[in-house]
């Protein structure tokens, strides 16, 4: 995993933005980065680095489906308990 926030050559803080959905990236893997909003993958070199001061506070993270919010689109296979495993 790589940092999603870093300082550029001018000492300014920049944050990673997904080029597919324009949301902030919560983590960067290797050798590919997955966009959790679109399901697409791309090279780490394609990440857009934007000044943190220029990124709107409303720009969320690119993790809509990683935390188990949606059974149909969830990328984590164990995010939901199976119907027969639920405690009664």
C-alpha positions, 0 to 999 in steps of 0.5 A, a space after each residue: 500500500 502506498 500513501 494517498 496523501 503526500 507533499 509535492 516538490 513545492 512542499 504542498 500537500 496533494 491527495 490521490 484522486 481516482 481518474 475513473 470516478 473523481 473521488 478520493 482514493 483511500 488506499 493505493 495497491 500494487 501493481 494495480 489500483 481498483 476503483 471501488 465505485 466503478 469496479 475498474 482498475 488502473 495503473 498507479 501512475 494514472 492517479 491524479 494528484 490534486 492540491 488538498 486545498 483545491 479538493 472540495 470537502 464534499 469529495 468523498 472517498 472511492 470506497 462506496 462498495 468496499 465497506 459492505 453497504 450493498 449486497 449486490 455490488 460489495 467487493 468484500 466476499 465476507 462483508 455480509 453473513 450468509 442468510 443461514 449464518 445469522 444469529 437468531 
